[in-house]
Amino acid sequence: MDFMINIINLRKCTLMQNKAIEKIVRGKEQRRKDLSELSFKEKIHILVELQKMAKGVGKHDKAAARNVWQI
């Protein structure tokens, strides 16, 4: 009987994980759609912000070598 309960719990857990994964995938698809609709200027602004964040992360010598576009 315990074996059957474990199988049922495993199936419920798998279904919940699948739903969570589906939600993540839908969110990623929506984000990509939203980003594709941005203007080129807005995309470059996002890129520069990401460059600034990357410059502050990591080892000091490598971070200093990272360039941030001046626009």
Secondary structure, DSSP 8 states (H G I E B T S, - for coil): -HHHHHHHHHHHHHHHHHHHHHHHHHHHHHHHHHHHTS-HHHHHHHHHHHHHHHHTSS-HHHHHH------
